[in-house]
Amino acid sequence: MIKKASKYRKNIGLLIAFVAFLTVLYIISVFLARSMMSNFVESEFSNRKVDVFDATLKPFNSFFNNDISEVSNYQGYLDSVHALSYSEKILRKNPFVEEVVFYDVLFTNQNMAGRGVRFQNLLIYPRTISSFRLDEENKLIRGRISASENRPTSDDFNNMAIKMVNFLDVLDDSTSLTENDIYRIFYNTVPGKITYLNIPRINALRAYKTLMEDTTAASLPVAFDQDLFVYKVNPLKIKIENNQPRLYENIRIKAIADPNVLEEKAYLSTDMPLPGAFSEYKLQFDSSEKFLLGEINRRFFPVVLGVSLLYVILLLIVYLIYRNISINSRLFQLQYDFINNLTHEFKTPVSVIKIAGNNIRSAEKLSDQERGMYGKILDQEADKLNNLMNKLLSFTQIENRSLKFKGEYVDLNSFCEEVFEANRIKYPDLTLTSNIDVDSKMYTDPVLLHSVFQNLIDNAYKYSEVSRKFIDISVEQSKKNFVMKFSDQGIGINKNELKNIFKKFYRVKNQFNQGGSVGLGLAFCKEITEFMGGEIKVQSIEGEGTTFTLVFPK
């Protein structure tokens, strides 16, 4: 008959396949995360330029929408002193404004000697022209052409005057100034310059139209003051606000028709044209591959950290599953061995008892010597079964916490003498030496303590060579503890086995253990010792012997 060993199905191959799947999935996830982050940064590079554009042009927009329109508050009565103060404020506040030209304009029906723009009976001409700028030392410089000189008028003035008379020509009583009318008539924006005529009230505009259409020779001379400013701007003096320093390595203002067409291209490059008076220039954004790689890595790091953390957690779960499978496998093997060994432990005394019983039953006549021999055999085998059953019952009670501690004060001298004397009779070939040095009684459960003593003595006898069956037992008392040492000269225990010998069902594999063992002896000793509040330790040298130490609180 072939004997088949029982095996526990581990499914390790399935775990390995799962780990391989997780690893492949992790690598793919990292690759996709890297690719996604690279695409995301490139997309951000193209989209975030609007933020830089708005931040850079914020001072210019404030100048265009607020500072320029401030001129209209004077309604044409801005004198040279206020014009100088206003121009200096504009120049110092806005570095991109290089020069401010001020025209003191007159709308009249008189025939003036000065040159201007005439339409029907309306003459628009500048009485004075003043220019303001800052020199290299940041000092204000003023230039002026006097009213008595024959001065040419600029295209800026002529264009604004023509736009005004064209508007007056179509003005009627129902006309009102809209936002579009204001920017179309009173602003003139060309590359490098912004021209602005202060916005008169609608009643003043109607008066200008009346003045223009009145051709009566006897008309009284009338004149109205207006203020016109020309702002010469330089976009190269705009301060660039790079509020996305992680995306843009270099931001420049360049002419749209840049002569440096052969300039080396950056890894990523984009631009935005500047508006209005800056329309001949653009905002150029450049970044090298190395620069953007730093931003990609910065954003990729938390992503890969999260993916790696998830991967580690899954691997930890796999490890816990594997450990649980291994523990279950060991427990299964231990329980399998336990059942086999327990069967053997029960079978041997049962067989002996059955043989002795059959011999007694079949014998016609028993002598006193035979009766005594069979009685001794039956008594010994019954004790073995009883001890085994008590050990199993006590172990189960301890694990279920149903065992009660029946403590009493025990005289260790007499207790040890009784145990030692019984074992000298039980093991006549065992050399048992002892040293009892105590002067007070120990509070303990004598039945449980006796079980521990007996198990340790049994192990010392069982795991020793025939010529070295020896055990030395010492019991000492310190200020706090009772210390009991059991030293034998047996085969010893391998150091790799020491951490497992107190586990239930565990058996050390050696030549003395071939006949079977339940594997509960030392586990039973440990549970009983700890149940009574003590501690058990072991020291062993393979081939020389083992020492078990019990420590109980005094």
C-alpha positions as CSV (number, residue, x, y, z in Angstrom):
1,M,0.0,0.0,0.0
2,I,1.5,3.4,-1.0
3,K,1.4,6.0,1.7
4,K,0.3,9.4,0.4
5,A,1.3,12.5,2.4
6,S,-1.4,15.1,2.9
7,K,-0.6,18.4,1.2
8,Y,-2.0,21.9,1.6
9,R,-2.9,23.7,-1.6
10,K,-1.0,27.0,-1.6
11,N,-1.7,28.4,-5.0
12,I,1.7,30.1,-5.0
13,G,1.6,30.2,-8.8
14,L,-1.5,32.3,-8.7
15,L,0.1,34.8,-6.3
16,I,3.2,35.0,-8.5
17,A,1.0,35.7,-11.6
18,F,-0.8,38.4,-9.6
19,V,2.4,40.0,-8.6
20,A,3.7,39.9,-12.2
21,F,0.4,41.5,-13.3
22,L,0.7,44.2,-10.6
23,T,4.3,44.9,-11.7
24,V,3.3,45.3,-15.4
25,L,0.3,47.4,-14.4
26,Y,2.6,49.6,-12.3
27,I,5.1,50.1,-15.1
28,I,2.4,51.0,-17.6
29,S,0.8,53.4,-15.0
30,V,4.1,55.1,-14.4
31,F,4.7,55.4,-18.2
32,L,1.2,56.8,-18.9
33,A,1.5,59.2,-15.9
34,R,4.8,60.5,-17.3
35,S,3.4,60.9,-20.8
36,M,0.3,62.5,-19.4
37,M,2.3,65.0,-17.3
38,S,4.5,65.9,-20.2
39,N,1.5,66.6,-22.4
40,F,-0.1,68.5,-19.6
41,V,2.9,70.8,-19.1
42,E,3.1,71.4,-22.9
43,S,-0.6,72.3,-22.9
44,E,0.0,74.6,-19.9
45,F,2.8,76.2,-21.8
46,S,0.5,77.2,-24.5
47,N,-2.5,78.2,-22.3
48,R,-0.8,80.0,-19.4
49,K,0.8,82.7,-21.6
50,V,-2.5,84.7,-21.3
51,D,-1.8,85.1,-17.5
52,V,1.6,86.5,-18.2
53,F,0.2,88.7,-21.0
54,D,-2.5,90.2,-18.8
55,A,0.0,90.8,-15.9
56,T,2.5,92.4,-18.2
57,L,-0.1,94.7,-19.9
58,K,-1.9,95.6,-16.6
59,P,0.1,98.9,-16.2
60,F,-0.5,99.8,-19.8
61,N,-4.3,99.1,-19.6
62,S,-4.5,101.2,-16.5
63,F,-2.7,104.0,-18.3
64,F,-5.0,103.7,-21.4
65,N,-8.3,103.4,-19.5
66,N,-7.6,105.7,-16.5
67,D,-4.7,108.1,-16.9
68,I,-5.5,109.3,-20.4
69,S,-9.1,109.9,-19.8
70,E,-8.2,112.1,-16.8
71,V,-7.6,114.9,-19.3
72,S,-11.3,115.2,-19.9
73,N,-11.9,116.3,-16.3
74,Y,-10.4,119.7,-17.3
75,Q,-12.9,120.2,-20.2
76,G,-10.3,122.0,-22.3
77,Y,-9.1,124.5,-19.6
78,L,-5.9,122.7,-18.9
79,D,-3.1,125.3,-18.6
80,S,0.6,124.9,-19.1
81,V,1.3,124.4,-15.4
82,H,-1.2,121.6,-15.0
83,A,-0.2,120.1,-18.3
84,L,3.4,120.0,-17.1
85,S,2.4,118.4,-13.8
86,Y,0.1,115.9,-15.5
87,S,2.8,114.9,-18.1
88,E,5.4,114.4,-15.4
89,K,3.2,112.1,-13.5
90,I,2.5,110.1,-16.6
91,L,6.2,109.8,-17.6
92,R,7.3,108.8,-14.1
93,K,4.5,106.3,-13.5
94,N,4.7,104.6,-16.9
95,P,8.3,103.9,-18.1
96,F,7.0,102.8,-21.5
97,V,5.8,106.4,-22.3
98,E,8.8,108.2,-23.7
99,E,7.3,111.6,-24.6
100,V,4.1,113.5,-24.0
101,V,3.1,116.3,-26.5
102,F,0.5,118.8,-25.4
103,Y,-1.6,120.8,-27.9
104,D,-3.6,123.8,-26.5
105,V,-6.3,123.7,-29.2
106,L,-8.8,126.5,-30.1
107,F,-12.2,125.9,-31.9
108,T,-13.2,129.3,-33.4
109,N,-15.0,131.1,-36.2
110,Q,-12.3,133.7,-36.5
111,N,-9.8,134.0,-39.4
112,M,-6.6,133.3,-37.6
113,A,-3.1,133.7,-39.0
114,G,-2.1,130.3,-37.6
115,R,-2.3,127.2,-39.7
116,G,-4.9,124.6,-38.7
117,V,-7.9,122.7,-40.1
118,R,-10.8,124.7,-41.5
119,F,-14.2,123.3,-42.4
120,Q,-16.9,125.8,-43.5
121,N,-16.8,128.5,-40.8
122,L,-15.0,126.4,-38.1
123,L,-11.2,126.7,-37.6
124,I,-9.4,124.2,-35.4
125,Y,-5.8,125.2,-34.7
126,P,-3.2,124.8,-31.9
127,R,-2.2,127.9,-30.1
128,T,0.8,126.3,-28.4
129,I,2.6,123.0,-28.6
130,S,4.6,121.6,-25.6
131,S,6.6,118.4,-25.3
132,F,7.7,116.7,-22.1
133,R,10.2,113.8,-21.6
134,L,12.6,112.5,-19.1
135,D,16.4,112.6,-19.8
136,E,18.9,110.0,-18.9
137,E,19.2,111.4,-15.3
138,N,15.4,111.1,-15.0
139,K,14.9,114.9,-15.1
140,L,11.9,116.4,-16.8
141,I,12.7,118.3,-20.0
142,R,10.1,120.6,-21.6
143,G,10.1,121.8,-25.2
144,R,7.7,124.5,-26.5
145,I,6.9,126.4,-29.7
146,S,5.6,129.9,-28.9
147,A,2.2,131.1,-30.3
148,S,3.7,133.8,-32.4
149,E,5.8,131.5,-34.5
150,N,4.6,130.0,-37.7
151,R,4.6,126.4,-36.7
152,P,3.6,123.4,-38.9
153,T,0.9,121.2,-37.4
154,S,1.6,117.4,-37.1
155,D,-0.3,114.6,-38.7
156,D,-1.5,113.7,-35.2
157,F,-3.2,117.0,-34.9
158,N,-4.6,117.0,-38.4
159,N,-6.0,113.5,-38.1
160,M,-7.8,114.3,-34.9
161,A,-9.2,117.6,-36.3
162,I,-10.5,115.8,-39.4
163,K,-12.2,113.1,-37.3
164,M,-13.8,115.9,-35.2
165,V,-15.3,117.9,-38.1
166,N,-16.5,114.7,-39.8
167,F,-18.4,113.8,-36.6
168,L,-19.8,117.4,-36.3
169,D,-21.0,117.2,-39.9
170,V,-23.4,114.3,-39.1
171,L,-24.3,115.5,-35.5
172,D,-28.0,116.2,-34.9
173,D,-30.2,116.8,-31.9
174,S,-30.8,113.1,-31.4
175,T,-27.1,112.1,-31.4
176,S,-25.6,110.8,-28.1
177,L,-22.0,109.7,-27.5
178,T,-21.6,106.0,-27.1
179,E,-18.6,104.1,-26.0
180,N,-17.7,103.2,-29.5
181,D,-18.1,106.9,-30.6
182,I,-15.7,108.0,-27.9
183,Y,-12.9,105.5,-28.9
184,R,-13.6,106.2,-32.6
185,I,-13.5,110.0,-32.5
186,F,-11.4,111.1,-29.5
187,Y,-8.7,108.4,-29.6
188,N,-6.3,107.7,-32.4
189,T,-4.0,104.8,-32.0
190,V,-1.2,104.0,-34.3
191,P,2.0,102.0,-33.8
192,G,4.2,103.9,-31.3
193,K,1.6,106.7,-30.5
194,I,-1.7,107.3,-28.9
195,T,-3.5,110.6,-29.6
196,Y,-6.3,111.8,-27.3
197,L,-8.6,114.8,-27.5
198,N,-10.5,115.7,-24.4
199,I,-14.2,114.7,-24.6
200,P,-16.5,117.8,-24.5
201,R,-20.0,117.7,-23.3
202,I,-22.7,117.0,-25.9
203,N,-23.9,120.7,-25.6
204,A,-20.4,121.9,-26.5
205,L,-20.4,119.6,-29.5
206,R,-23.7,121.1,-30.7
207,A,-22.2,124.6,-30.2
208,Y,-19.2,123.6,-32.4
209,K,-21.7,122.4,-35.1
210,T,-23.6,125.7,-34.9
211,L,-20.4,127.6,-35.1
212,M,-19.3,125.5,-38.1
213,E,-22.6,126.1,-40.0
214,D,-23.0,129.8,-39.2
215,T,-21.8,131.7,-42.3
216,T,-23.2,135.1,-41.3
217,A,-20.7,137.8,-41.8
218,A,-21.8,139.7,-38.8
219,S,-21.3,136.8,-36.5
220,L,-19.6,137.6,-33.3
221,P,-16.1,136.0,-32.9
222,V,-16.4,132.9,-30.6
223,A,-13.6,130.5,-29.4
224,F,-13.6,127.3,-27.4
225,D,-10.6,125.7,-25.7
226,Q,-9.8,122.0,-26.1
227,D,-6.8,119.9,-25.0
228,L,-5.1,117.3,-27.2
229,F,-2.3,115.0,-26.0
230,V,0.0,112.7,-28.0
231,Y,1.7,109.9,-26.0
232,K,4.7,108.4,-27.7
233,V,5.2,104.8,-26.3
234,N,8.0,102.3,-26.5
235,P,6.9,98.6,-25.9
236,L,10.5,97.6,-25.3
237,K,10.3,99.5,-22.0
238,I,7.3,97.5,-20.7
239,K,8.2,95.5,-17.5
240,I,7.5,91.8,-18.2
241,E,5.7,90.1,-15.3
242,N,6.5,86.4,-15.5
243,N,3.9,85.0,-13.1
244,Q,4.5,81.5,-14.4
245,P,8.3,81.1,-13.8
246,R,8.0,77.3,-13.8
247,L,6.7,77.2,-17.4
248,Y,8.5,80.1,-19.2
249,E,12.3,80.2,-19.1
250,N,12.7,83.3,-21.2
251,I,10.1,86.0,-22.1
252,R,10.9,88.8,-24.5
253,I,9.2,91.6,-26.4
254,K,10.2,91.4,-30.0
255,A,9.3,93.1,-33.2
256,I,6.8,91.0,-35.3
257,A,9.1,91.5,-38.3
258,D,12.2,90.4,-36.3
259,P,15.3,90.5,-38.5
260,N,16.9,87.7,-36.4
261,V,15.1,85.0,-38.4
262,L,18.0,82.6,-38.2
263,E,17.9,82.6,-34.4
264,E,18.0,79.1,-32.9
265,K,14.6,77.9,-32.0
266,A,13.8,76.9,-28.4
267,Y,12.3,73.4,-27.5
268,L,8.9,75.1,-27.0
269,S,8.1,78.5,-28.2
270,T,4.9,80.6,-28.5
271,D,3.9,84.3,-28.8
272,M,1.1,86.8,-28.4
273,P,0.8,90.0,-30.4
274,L,0.6,93.2,-28.4
275,P,-2.4,95.5,-28.8
276,G,-3.0,99.0,-30.2
277,A,0.1,101.2,-30.1
278,F,2.3,98.2,-29.5
279,S,0.9,96.3,-32.5
280,E,4.2,96.0,-34.3
281,Y,5.6,94.0,-31.4
282,K,4.8,90.6,-29.8
283,L,5.4,88.9,-26.5
284,Q,7.7,85.9,-27.1
285,F,7.8,82.9,-24.8
286,D,10.6,80.4,-24.9
287,S,11.6,77.4,-22.8
288,S,14.4,74.8,-23.3
289,E,13.8,71.0,-22.9
290,K,16.0,70.8,-19.8
291,F,14.0,73.7,-18.2
292,L,10.6,72.1,-18.9
293,L,11.9,68.7,-17.7
294,G,12.3,70.1,-14.2
295,E,8.6,71.2,-14.2
296,I,7.5,67.8,-15.6
297,N,9.4,66.0,-12.9
298,R,8.1,68.3,-10.2
299,R,4.5,67.5,-11.2
300,F,5.2,63.9,-12.0
301,F,6.8,63.2,-8.5
302,P,3.5,63.2,-6.4
303,V,1.8,61.2,-9.1
304,V,4.4,58.5,-9.2
305,L,4.6,58.6,-5.4
306,G,0.9,57.9,-5.2
307,V,1.1,55.1,-7.8
308,S,4.1,53.6,-6.0
309,L,2.4,53.8,-2.7
310,L,-0.6,52.0,-4.1
311,Y,1.7,49.4,-5.7
312,V,3.5,48.8,-2.3
313,I,0.1,48.5,-0.5
314,L,-1.0,45.9,-3.0
315,L,2.3,44.0,-2.7
316,L,1.9,44.2,1.1
317,I,-1.6,42.6,0.7
318,V,0.0,39.9,-1.5
319,Y,2.6,39.3,1.2
320,L,0.0,39.1,3.9
321,I,-2.0,36.6,1.8
322,Y,1.2,34.6,1.2
323,R,2.1,34.7,4.9
324,N,-1.4,33.6,5.8
325,I,-1.2,30.8,3.3
326,S,2.2,29.7,4.7
327,I,0.9,29.9,8.3
328,N,-2.1,27.9,7.3
329,S,0.1,25.4,5.6
330,R,2.3,25.0,8.6
331,L,-0.7,24.7,10.9
332,F,-2.2,22.1,8.6
333,Q,1.0,20.1,8.6
334,L,1.3,20.5,12.4
335,Q,-2.2,19.4,12.9
336,Y,-1.7,16.5,10.5
337,D,1.4,15.4,12.4
338,F,-0.5,16.0,15.7
339,I,-3.3,13.7,14.7
340,N,-0.8,11.0,13.5
341,N,1.4,11.3,16.6
342,L,-1.6,11.5,18.9
343,T,-3.0,8.4,17.3
344,H,0.4,6.7,17.9
345,E,0.6,7.9,21.5
346,F,-2.8,6.5,22.2
347,K,-2.4,3.4,20.1
348,T,0.7,2.1,21.9
349,P,-0.7,2.0,25.4
350,V,-4.1,0.8,24.1
351,S,-2.3,-2.0,22.3
352,V,-0.3,-3.0,25.4
353,I,-3.5,-2.9,27.5
354,K,-5.3,-5.1,25.0
355,I,-2.4,-7.6,24.8
356,A,-2.2,-7.8,28.6
357,G,-6.0,-8.2,28.8
358,N,-6.0,-11.0,26.2
359,N,-3.1,-12.8,28.1
360,I,-5.0,-12.5,31.4
361,R,-8.2,-13.8,29.7
362,S,-6.6,-16.7,27.9
363,A,-4.5,-17.8,30.9
364,E,-5.9,-20.8,32.7
365,K,-4.0,-20.0,35.9
366,L,-2.0,-16.8,36.9
367,S,0.7,-16.9,39.5
368,D,1.1,-14.0,41.9
369,Q,4.2,-12.9,40.0
370,E,2.3,-12.8,36.7
371,R,-0.7,-11.1,38.2
372,G,1.6,-8.4,39.6
373,M,3.4,-8.0,36.3
374,Y,0.2,-7.6,34.4
375,G,-1.2,-5.2,37.0
376,K,1.9,-3.0,36.8
377,I,1.7,-3.0,33.0
378,L,-2.0,-2.0,33.0
379,D,-1.4,0.7,35.7
380,Q,1.6,2.2,33.8
381,E,-0.2,2.3,30.4
382,A,-3.3,3.8,32.1
383,D,-1.1,6.5,33.6
384,K,0.3,7.3,30.2
385,L,-3.2,7.7,28.8
386,N,-4.3,9.7,31.8
387,N,-1.3,12.0,31.6
388,L,-1.8,12.6,27.9
389,M,-5.5,13.3,28.4
390,N,-4.8,15.7,31.3
391,K,-2.2,17.5,29.3
392,L,-4.6,18.0,26.4
393,L,-7.4,19.0,28.7
394,S,-5.3,21.5,30.6
395,F,-3.9,23.0,27.4
396,T,-7.4,23.5,26.1
397,Q,-8.6,25.0,29.4
398,I,-5.7,27.5,29.4
399,E,-6.4,28.6,25.8
400,N,-10.1,29.0,26.6
401,R,-9.2,30.7,29.9
402,S,-11.4,28.3,31.8
403,L,-8.6,26.8,33.9
404,K,-8.7,28.1,37.5
405,F,-5.6,28.9,39.5
406,K,-5.7,26.9,42.7
407,G,-2.9,28.7,44.6
408,E,-1.4,27.7,47.9
409,Y,1.9,28.2,49.8
410,V,4.3,25.4,48.8
411,D,7.4,24.4,50.5
412,L,9.8,24.0,47.6
413,N,12.2,21.7,49.5
414,S,9.7,19.0,50.2
415,F,7.9,19.6,46.8
416,C,11.1,19.1,44.8
417,E,12.2,16.0,46.9
418,E,8.9,14.3,46.1
419,V,9.2,15.1,42.3
420,F,12.9,14.0,42.2
421,E,12.3,10.8,44.2
422,A,9.4,9.8,41.9
423,N,11.6,10.3,38.8
424,R,14.5,8.4,40.2
425,I,12.1,5.4,40.5
426,K,10.6,6.1,37.1
427,Y,14.0,6.6,35.3
428,P,16.5,4.5,37.2
429,D,19.2,5.1,34.5
430,L,18.8,8.9,34.8
431,T,21.4,10.8,36.9
432,L,19.5,13.6,38.7
433,T,21.3,16.1,40.8
434,S,19.8,19.1,42.6
435,N,20.5,22.2,44.6
436,I,17.6,23.7,46.5
437,D,18.4,27.1,48.1
438,V,15.2,28.8,49.3
439,D,14.1,30.0,52.7
440,S,10.5,30.9,52.1
441,K,7.4,29.2,50.6
442,M,6.2,29.9,47.1
443,Y,2.6,30.7,46.4
444,T,1.7,28.6,43.4
445,D,-0.5,25.8,42.0
446,P,1.4,22.7,43.0
447,V,-0.4,20.5,40.4
448,L,0.5,22.8,37.5
449,L,4.0,23.3,38.8
450,H,4.4,19.6,39.0
451,S,3.3,19.2,35.4
452,V,6.0,21.7,34.3
453,F,8.7,19.9,36.3
454,Q,7.7,16.5,34.9
455,N,7.6,17.7,31.3
456,L,11.1,19.2,31.5
457,I,12.5,16.1,33.2
458,D,10.8,13.8,30.6
459,N,12.3,15.8,27.8
460,A,15.8,15.7,29.4
461,Y,15.6,11.9,29.6
462,K,14.0,11.4,26.2
463,Y,16.5,13.6,24.2
464,S,19.7,12.3,25.7
465,E,22.1,9.6,24.6
466,V,22.0,6.4,26.7
467,S,25.4,7.2,28.2
468,R,24.5,10.9,28.9
469,K,21.1,10.7,30.6
470,F,21.8,13.5,33.1
471,I,19.9,16.5,34.5
472,D,20.9,19.0,37.1
473,I,18.1,21.0,38.8
474,S,18.7,24.1,40.9
475,V,16.1,26.2,42.7
476,E,17.2,29.6,44.1
477,Q,15.6,32.5,45.7
478,S,16.4,36.2,45.1
479,K,14.8,39.4,46.5
480,K,12.1,39.4,43.8
481,N,12.0,36.0,42.1
482,F,12.2,32.2,42.4
483,V,14.6,31.0,39.7
484,M,14.6,27.3,38.6
485,K,17.1,25.9,36.2
486,F,16.9,22.5,34.4
487,S,20.3,21.6,32.7
488,D,20.8,18.4,30.8
489,Q,23.6,16.9,28.7
490,G,21.4,15.9,25.8
491,I,21.6,16.4,22.1
492,G,20.8,20.1,22.3
493,I,18.7,22.2,20.0
494,N,19.7,24.0,16.8
495,K,19.7,27.8,17.2
496,N,17.3,28.0,14.2
497,E,14.8,25.8,16.0
498,L,14.8,27.8,19.4
499,K,12.2,30.3,18.2
500,N,9.7,27.6,17.4
501,I,10.0,25.0,20.2
502,F,7.4,26.7,22.3
503,K,4.8,26.6,19.5
504,K,2.1,24.0,19.9
505,F,2.3,21.0,17.6
506,Y,5.9,21.9,16.7
507,R,8.4,19.0,16.8
508,V,12.2,19.2,16.5
509,K,13.3,16.7,13.8
510,N,15.9,14.4,15.2
511,Q,16.6,10.7,15.7
512,F,14.9,10.7,19.1
513,N,11.6,12.0,17.7
514,Q,11.0,9.3,15.0
515,G,8.6,7.4,17.1
516,G,6.1,10.2,17.3
517,S,5.4,13.1,19.6
518,V,2.3,15.2,20.1
519,G,4.3,18.4,20.1
520,L,2.6,19.9,23.1
521,G,5.2,19.4,25.9
522,L,7.1,22.6,25.7
523,A,4.1,24.6,24.5
524,F,2.3,23.2,27.6
525,C,5.2,24.3,29.8
526,K,5.2,27.8,28.4
527,E,1.4,28.2,28.7
528,I,1.3,26.9,32.3
529,T,4.3,29.0,33.4
530,E,2.9,32.2,31.9
531,F,-0.6,31.3,33.4
532,M,1.0,31.2,36.8
533,G,2.7,34.6,36.2
534,G,6.1,33.3,35.4
535,E,8.5,33.2,32.5
536,I,10.4,30.4,30.7
537,K,13.7,30.8,28.8
538,V,16.0,28.4,27.0
539,Q,19.7,28.2,26.2
540,S,21.1,25.4,24.1
541,I,24.2,24.3,22.4
542,E,23.7,21.6,19.8
543,G,25.6,18.4,20.8
544,E,26.3,19.6,24.4
545,G,23.0,20.2,26.2
546,T,20.1,22.5,27.0
547,T,19.1,24.7,29.9
548,F,15.5,25.7,30.7
549,T,15.1,28.6,33.2
550,L,11.8,29.3,35.0
551,V,11.4,32.6,36.7
552,F,8.4,33.2,39.1
553,P,7.7,36.3,41.0
554,K,8.3,36.0,44.8
